[in-house]
Amino acid sequence: RPGRWAVLCFLGTAYGGVPGTVHRVHDDPASLSTAFREVCAEHDVVLTTGGTSRSGVDHVRPMLERETRVLVDQLDLQPGHPALLGAARRSAVLALPGNPLAALVVVLLVGGPLLAGFSGRAAPGLVPVTVGVDAAGGRREKLVPARRRGDAWEPCRAVGPNMLRGLSEAEGLLSIPRAGLVPGDRTVVLPLPW
């Protein structure tokens, strides 16, 4: 999807990266492995989108388990699960989930520090904040698009893993623990780089 790659390239430059080539590959093991080896030979950091689940029809995860040393097998995070971080012979590989918001959360949380490290910049930091509204917890910790309202923060609407609308009005990603939050609770926000 051209729009998704434009956003990822923009985020890469925000963290000091220089976008390289974009490869669209057929979703079969042989094509993926061939393209993966080619891009790893040319680039320091490789991003993939989709195919990271553990189902029989997702081919990226098994390929990365064969072709890289997996450093992070998945994130216990919503959205953002499943994602992988691996080390190939020459490249760092960040495999993003297929859902758009989940992919962007992983880029902001893991890709930003990774690219900052490659470019010699300081990694983006978390900022302590106060929450102004109830925020429901869940099975996993959540990082949701949020904005400041006065002195407190609140989640944006439309924050499902397949939705980008909430991110368009957000100032950062708010961390909501499994137990949830009530007004006055303290948590952290990952500021957005734009």
C-alpha positions, 0 to 999 in steps of 0.5 A, a space after each residue: 500500500 503506497 500510503 503506508 510506505 510513505 508514512 513509514 518513510 516519513 517516520 524513518 527520516 524523522 528518526 534520522 534514517 534515509 529511506 531505501 528501496 521498497 519491494 512488494 513481494 508475492 506472499 509465498 516463502 520462496 519469493 519472500 526469502 529471495 527478496 529478504 536476502 537482497 534487501 538485507 545485503 543492501 540496507 542497515 535496517 529492513 522493515 516488513 509489514 504483515 505476515 507476523 502471526 503464527 498462522 499457517 498462511 503467514 510466511 514472514 515469521 517462519 522466514 525470520 526465524 530461519 534467516 535472523 537471530 530473533 531478538 524480540 519475538 513479540 510485544 505484549 502490547 495492544 496494538 503492536 502484537 505481533 511484531 518481531 525484531 531480528 538481527 540478520 548478518 548485516 541488517 536489523 530487521 523490524 517486522 511490523 504487524 499488518 494492521 496500520 495503527 499497530 504497525 505505526 505503534 511498533 515503528 514509534 516504540 521500537 523503530 524510533 530508538 533503533 533508527 536513532 541508535 543507527 544515526 547517533 541520535 538520542 532515542 525518544 523518551 517517555 514523558 510522565 503525565 496525568 490522566 484526565 479520564 477513565 481509560 479501560 485496561 485489557 489483556 495487554 498493556 495498551 499504547 493508544 493515541 492520546 492528546 492533552 486536555 488542559 493539564 491532563 491526557 485522554 485517549 483519542 477516539 478511534 484507536 483500534 489496531 486498524 484505525 489511523 483516525 485517532 492518530 491524526 489528532 494525537 500528540 502522543 501514545 498514552 500507556 494504559 496498564 492492564 488494570 486501566 486508569 482513573 482520573 488523576 492516575 500517573 502514567 507515561 506518554 511517548 511523544 509523536 515525532 511530528 
